[in-house]
Amino acid sequence: MLFNSRVFILAFLPVALSLYLAAARLGRRAAMLWLLAVSLVFYAWWKPLCLPLLLGSIGTNFLCGRMMLRAPRRRLWLVAGLVFNFALLGVFKYAGLFGVAGIVLPLGISFFTFQQVMFLVDTWRGELGAAPFLDYACFIAFFPHLISGPIVRPGHILPQFAALRPWAGLRARVAEGAELFLLGLAKKMVLADGLARFADPGFAAAARHDPLSLVEAWVALLAYALQIYFDFSGYSDMAIGLARMFGISFPVNFASPYKADNISLFWRRWNITLSFFLRDYLYIPLGGNRRGEARRIANLLITMLLGGLWHGAAWRFLLWGGLHGVYLVLHGWAGRLRLRLPVRLGWALTLFCVLLAWVPFRAAGFGAAMAFYKGLFGGNGVVLPALLVQAAPWLGHVARAVPVLPYLGDARTLSLPQAVLMLALGWWIALAWPNTQEMTRGRRHAALVASVAFSLQALFFAPAAVPFLYFQF
């Protein structure tokens, strides 16, 4: 079930929230049982056959955690739990890398597996005590973050479930949560889905190895960079808002990453919960920067390569993660040499590098990425619509006139001005506006008023809800 679908907004959410509050009159346990039940229905809506996998994963990890608290050989149970979780990922997500076909990828398996890895490690470290099974099951299956995060630490959420008071501060909580949800909905349905119209044709052309021109390639790349940002940032806002309605607080997952003036800061602002997971549960346990420069570089590259592989069983994700690993290594060297760029230049360089890395992330494969890079750097020439060249004849000295740009939008005469206006709006919001958490109440209201009509139009008149990009990860 999609957050941006009519069935979720008009049926599932009102029923889930109203009966959750009704159950809370009978006590916290009744509310938690209802919350678990609706979360399992939410997950099974897509493919009921995957529900036993989720339940089996929850039960096995809970048992391993409980045995770590009771049994003398705690490390043995930690290893058993980790092997179980990574075996699930290996079978269902990464078997394709080795030529095994036909295995269905269960929704959210990366996210709920990482949640349980954190639970096992934190329990082994002595940071968690014994939690009731119902609380633990709700922590994993809670529908606002089950499919695509945020990746929430057990020490942050389990105490909230233990002290849950569904009716406390209800009016203000639901108002705030609904506001965040609607802002996230607008990011997804108005901005991300609108920008996809200009990103998809260019990358599809590269997949066919068609000669993508410089303008078409840059429009597609700039559009995709905004699409994935507004898509996942919008999902995170919706998840935070939904959790808030039910009395649970989620951490912020995005903080204006495209404003970052260095690559390290970008990763402290982009998918923040994943970045913290990779740092605290992979980079630091590998040794971090405590064992010399060579080991630091190796640890950083391993972390980013695995972070890329986490997104999918494809070499293009490894390339994306590897590029960011190299960026972070170079940034570390620059810091040690005390090489500091002016803020604006550092921002421009960071954004340029991030954009270049999005190419393999989005491309259909390595060959498609190389074809896209060729267009991006002018290898296929520069073409512009004939009407534009006629209006500004000097453009004829740098570009070839064609009737329309075939790989831009819907290949109409107005596709280029539409793309420019859409990109200008998207980048203005990403770079000039405060992010959702930084907005004042007045700005939030203004953003809602500006977007609500477009969101309603997309909700009721689109033929079907468009899945979130991170559902595939």
C-alpha positions in Angstrom: 0.0 0.0 0.0 1.4 3.4 -1.0 1.2 6.5 1.3 0.2 8.5 -1.8 -2.7 6.2 -2.8 -6.4 7.0 -2.5 -7.0 3.8 -0.5 -4.4 4.7 2.1 -5.4 8.4 2.5 -9.2 8.0 2.4 -9.6 4.6 4.0 -6.7 2.9 5.7 -5.3 5.9 7.6 -8.7 7.2 9.0 -9.7 3.7 10.1 -6.2 2.9 11.6 -6.0 6.1 13.6 -9.6 6.2 14.8 -9.7 2.6 16.0 -6.2 3.0 17.5 -7.6 5.8 19.7 -10.7 3.7 20.5 -8.5 0.8 21.5 -6.4 3.1 23.7 -9.5 3.5 25.9 -8.9 -0.1 26.9 -5.3 0.5 27.7 -1.8 0.7 26.1 -1.7 -3.0 25.3 -4.9 -2.9 23.3 -3.6 0.1 21.4 -0.3 -1.7 20.6 -2.1 -4.8 19.5 -4.2 -2.8 17.1 -1.1 -0.9 15.9 0.6 -4.2 15.1 -2.4 -5.6 13.4 -2.9 -2.7 11.0 0.9 -2.6 10.3 0.8 -6.3 9.3 -2.3 -5.6 7.1 -0.4 -2.7 5.5 2.6 -4.9 4.7 0.5 -7.8 3.4 -1.5 -5.6 1.1 1.2 -5.7 -1.5 1.9 -9.5 -1.4 0.4 -11.5 1.4 2.9 -14.4 0.8 5.7 -12.1 2.1 4.1 -11.7 5.5 5.4 -15.0 7.0 8.9 -13.8 6.1 8.5 -10.6 8.1 6.9 -12.5 11.0 9.7 -15.1 10.9 12.3 -12.4 10.9 10.7 -10.6 13.9 10.4 -13.8 15.9 13.9 -15.1 15.2 15.6 -11.8 16.0 13.5 -11.4 19.2 14.6 -14.8 20.3 18.3 -14.1 19.6 18.0 -10.8 21.5 16.3 -12.5 24.5 18.9 -15.3 24.6 21.7 -12.8 24.6 20.2 -11.4 27.8 19.8 -14.8 29.4 22.5 -17.2 28.0 26.2 -17.1 29.0 27.5 -17.2 25.4 26.1 -13.9 24.3 28.4 -13.5 21.3 27.2 -16.8 19.8 23.6 -15.5 19.7 24.7 -12.3 18.2 26.6 -14.1 15.4 23.6 -16.4 14.9 21.2 -13.5 14.5 23.5 -11.6 12.2 24.1 -14.7 10.0 20.3 -15.2 9.8 19.6 -11.6 8.8 22.4 -11.4 6.2 21.4 -14.8 4.8 17.8 -13.4 4.3 19.3 -10.4 2.4 21.6 -12.6 0.4 18.8 -15.0 -0.7 16.1 -12.4 -1.4 18.1 -9.4 -2.5 21.5 -10.3 -3.8 21.1 -13.7 -5.4 20.6 -11.9 -8.7 24.2 -10.7 -8.7 25.2 -14.4 -9.1 22.8 -15.2 -11.8 19.9 -16.6 -9.7 16.6 -15.3 -11.2 13.0 -15.5 -10.3 13.2 -14.6 -6.6 10.7 -11.9 -5.5 12.3 -9.0 -3.5 10.1 -8.5 -0.4 9.2 -4.9 0.2 11.3 -3.2 2.9 13.6 -6.1 3.6 16.7 -3.9 3.7 15.0 -1.5 6.1 13.5 -4.0 8.6 16.7 -6.1 8.5 18.9 -3.1 9.4 16.5 -2.3 12.2 17.0 -5.8 13.6 20.7 -5.7 13.2 20.8 -2.6 15.3 18.6 -4.3 17.9 21.0 -7.3 18.1 24.2 -5.2 18.3 22.8 -2.8 20.8 21.5 -5.7 23.0 25.0 -7.3 22.8 26.6 -4.0 23.8 24.4 -3.9 26.8 22.5 -0.8 25.7 19.1 -2.4 25.6 17.2 -4.4 28.2 14.5 -6.9 27.8 11.5 -5.5 25.8 8.1 -7.2 25.6 7.5 -9.1 22.4 4.6 -6.8 21.5 6.7 -3.7 21.8 9.5 -5.2 19.7 7.1 -6.4 17.0 5.6 -2.9 16.8 9.1 -1.4 16.6 9.9 -3.5 13.5 6.5 -3.6 11.8 5.2 0.0 12.6 3.9 0.9 9.2 5.1 4.5 8.8 8.7 3.3 8.6 8.4 -0.4 7.6 8.9 -0.1 3.9 11.4 2.7 3.3 12.5 4.0 6.7 13.7 6.1 8.4 16.1 3.6 10.0 15.2 4.2 13.6 17.3 3.1 16.5 15.7 0.7 19.0 16.9 2.8 21.9 14.9 5.7 20.5 11.6 4.0 19.7 11.2 1.1 22.2 11.0 3.5 25.2 8.4 5.5 23.3 6.2 2.4 22.9 6.7 1.5 26.5 5.4 4.9 27.6 2.8 5.3 24.9 -0.1 7.6 25.7 -2.3 7.8 22.6 -4.6 10.5 23.8 -1.9 12.8 25.2 -1.7 16.1 23.3 -3.8 14.5 20.5 -5.1 17.7 18.8 -1.7 19.4 18.4 0.0 16.1 17.6 -2.5 15.2 14.8 -2.4 18.7 13.4 1.4 18.7 13.2 1.5 15.2 11.8 -1.1 15.9 9.1 0.8 19.1 8.1 4.1 17.1 7.7 2.2 14.4 5.8 0.6 16.8 3.4 3.9 18.6 2.7 5.6 15.3 2.0 2.7 14.3 -0.3 3.2 17.5 -2.3 6.9 16.8 -2.6 6.1 13.4 -4.0 3.1 14.0 -6.2 3.7 17.5 -7.4 7.5 17.8 -7.6 9.0 14.3 -7.8 6.5 12.8 -10.1 6.4 16.0 -12.2 10.2 16.0 -12.6 10.2 12.3 -13.6 8.7 13.4 -16.9 12.0 15.1 -17.7 14.4 12.6 -16.1 13.1 9.4 -17.5 13.4 10.1 -21.3 17.0 11.0 -21.1 18.0 7.9 -19.1 15.9 5.7 -21.3 17.7 7.1 -24.4 21.1 6.3 -22.7 19.8 2.7 -22.0 19.2 2.3 -25.7 22.6 4.0 -26.5 20.8 6.7 -28.5 22.9 9.9 -29.1 21.8 12.0 -26.1 22.7 15.7 -26.7 24.3 17.9 -24.0 21.1 19.8 -23.2 19.0 16.7 -23.0 21.5 15.0 -20.7 21.8 17.9 -18.3 18.1 18.4 -18.1 17.6 14.7 -17.4 20.4 14.7 -14.7 19.2 17.9 -13.0 15.7 16.6 -13.0 16.6 13.2 -11.6 18.7 14.8 -8.8 15.6 16.7 -7.7 13.3 13.8 -8.3 15.1 11.4 -6.0 15.5 14.1 -3.4 11.8 15.2 -3.3 10.6 11.6 -3.6 12.6 10.2 -0.6 12.5 13.4 1.4 8.7 13.5 0.8 8.4 9.9 1.9 10.4 10.7 5.1 8.2 13.7 5.9 5.1 11.6 5.4 6.6 8.8 7.6 7.5 11.3 10.4 4.0 12.9 10.1 2.2 9.6 10.3 4.3 8.4 13.3 3.5 11.7 15.0 -0.2 11.2 14.6 0.2 7.9 16.5 2.3 9.5 19.3 5.7 8.4 18.1 8.6 10.7 17.3 10.9 9.8 14.4 14.3 11.5 13.7 14.8 13.9 10.9 16.1 12.1 7.7 16.9 15.1 5.4 18.4 18.5 6.1 18.9 20.4 2.8 21.7 18.1 1.5 22.1 20.0 -1.7 23.2 23.1 0.3 26.2 21.3 1.7 29.6 22.9 0.8 31.6 19.6 1.2 30.9 15.9 0.7 31.1 15.0 4.4 28.4 17.5 5.2 26.3 16.2 2.3 26.3 12.8 4.0 25.4 14.3 7.3 22.3 15.8 5.6 21.3 13.1 3.0 19.4 10.0 4.3 20.7 10.9 7.8 19.5 7.7 9.5 21.3 5.5 6.9 24.4 7.6 7.2 24.5 7.1 11.0 23.8 3.4 10.6 26.8 3.0 8.2 29.0 5.1 10.6 28.0 3.5 13.9 27.5 -0.1 12.8 30.0 -0.6 10.0 32.7 2.1 9.8 33.5 2.4 13.5 33.4 -1.4 14.2 35.8 -1.8 11.2 38.2 0.5 13.1 37.2 3.9 11.8 40.1 6.2 11.7 41.9 4.7 14.8 44.4 2.5 13.0 46.3 4.7 10.6 45.6 6.4 7.3 45.7 3.3 5.1 43.2 1.5 7.3 41.0 4.6 7.5 40.8 4.8 3.7 40.1 1.1 3.4 37.3 1.3 6.1 35.8 4.3 4.4 35.8 2.7 0.9 34.4 -0.6 2.3 31.6 1.3 4.1 30.6 3.3 1.1 30.8 0.3 -1.3 28.5 -1.7 1.0 26.3 1.4 1.4 25.9 1.4 -2.4 25.3 -2.3 -2.5 22.6 -1.9 0.2 20.6 0.0 -2.4 20.4 -2.9 -4.8 22.0 -6.0 -6.3 23.6 -4.2 -9.2 27.2 -3.1 -10.0 25.9 0.4 -10.8 25.1 0.9 -7.1 28.6 -0.3 -6.2 30.0 2.3 -8.6 27.8 5.0 -7.0 29.0 4.0 -3.5 32.6 3.8 -4.7 32.5 7.3 -6.2 31.2 8.7 -2.9 33.9 6.7 -1.0 36.6 8.3 -3.3 35.0 11.8 -2.7 35.2 11.3 1.1 38.8 10.1 0.9 39.8 13.2 -1.2 37.9 15.4 1.2 39.8 13.9 4.2 43.1 14.5 2.4 42.2 18.1 1.7 41.4 18.6 5.4 44.7 17.2 6.5 46.5 19.5 4.0 44.4 22.4 5.3 43.1 23.1 1.8 39.9 25.1 2.2 37.9 26.3 -0.7 35.7 29.4 -0.6 32.2 28.4 0.6 30.5 29.0 -2.8 33.2 27.2 -4.7 33.1 24.3 -2.2 29.3 24.1 -2.6 29.5 24.1 -6.4 32.2 21.4 -6.5 30.2 19.2 -4.0 27.0 19.5 -6.0 28.8 18.8 -9.3 30.4 15.6 -7.8 27.0 14.5 -6.3 25.3 15.0 -9.7 28.0 13.0 -11.5 27.5 10.1 -9.1 23.8 10.1 -9.7 24.4 8.9 -13.3 25.3 5.3 -12.5 22.8 5.2 -9.7 20.0 5.9 -12.1 21.3 4.4 -15.3 20.1 1.0 -16.5 23.7 -0.4 -16.4 27.3 0.4 -16.8 27.1 0.8 -20.6 24.1 3.1 -20.2 26.0 5.2 -17.7 28.9 5.6 -20.1 26.5 6.6 -22.9 24.9 9.2 -20.6 28.3 10.6 -19.6 29.1 11.0 -23.3 26.0 13.2 -23.8 26.7 15.0 -20.5 30.1 16.2 -21.7 29.0 17.1 -25.2 30.2 14.0 -27.0 27.0 13.9 -29.1 27.0 17.6 -29.8 24.6 20.4 -28.8 21.1 20.6 -30.3 18.3 23.1 -29.7 14.8 23.6 -30.9 14.7 25.4 -34.3 12.2 28.0 -32.9 14.7 28.9 -30.2 17.6 29.3 -32.7 15.4 31.4 -34.9 14.6 33.7 -32.0 18.2 34.0 -31.0 20.3 33.4 -34.2 23.6 33.6 -32.4 22.8 30.2 -30.8 23.2 28.7 -34.3 27.0 29.1 -33.9 27.1 26.7 -30.9 24.1 24.4 -31.5 22.4 22.5 -34.3 18.8 23.4 -34.9 16.3 20.5 -34.8 12.4 20.6 -34.8 12.2 19.2 -31.2 14.5 17.7 -28.7 13.6 14.0 -29.0 14.8 12.9 -25.5 13.4 15.7 -23.5 10.0 15.5 -21.8 7.3 14.5 -24.3 9.4 15.8 -27.3 7.1 18.8 -28.0 8.1 22.4 -28.9 7.3 23.5 -25.4 9.2 20.7 -23.6 12.4 22.8 -23.1 10.7 25.9 -21.6 8.6 23.6 -19.4 11.7 21.8 -18.3 13.5 25.0 -17.5 10.6 26.3 -15.5 10.2 23.1 -13.6 13.9 22.8 -12.8 14.1 26.4 -11.7 11.2 25.9 -9.3 12.7 22.6 -7.9 16.2 24.0 -7.4 14.9 27.2 -5.9 13.0 25.1 -3.3 16.0 22.8 -2.7 18.6 25.6 -2.4 16.8 28.8 -1.3 14.0 27.6 0.9 14.4 26.2 4.4 13.7 22.5 4.7 10.5 21.1 6.3 11.9 21.0 9.8 13.4 24.6 9.5 10.2 26.2 8.2 8.2 28.5 10.4 4.5 27.7 10.9 3.7 30.5 8.5 5.9 29.1 5.8 4.5 25.7 6.2 1.0 27.0 5.8 2.1 29.0 2.7 3.7 25.9 1.2 0.5 23.9 1.9 -1.8 26.5 0.3 0.5 26.7 -2.7 0.5 22.9 -3.2 -2.8 21.6 -2.0 -4.7 22.0 -5.3 -2.0 20.3 -7.3 -1.8 17.5 -4.7 -5.5 16.9 -4.8 -5.5 16.9 -8.6 -2.8 14.3 -8.7 -4.4 12.2 -6.0 -7.9 12.1 -7.6 -7.1 12.3 -11.3 -3.9 10.4 -11.8 -4.6 6.9 -13.2 -2.6 5.2 -10.4 -0.3 6.2 -7.5 3.4 6.2 -8.6 5.6 4.1 -6.2 8.3 5.8 -4.2 11.8 5.3 -5.7 13.2 3.8 -2.5 10.6 1.0 -2.6 13.0 -0.8 -5.0 15.8 -0.7 -2.5 
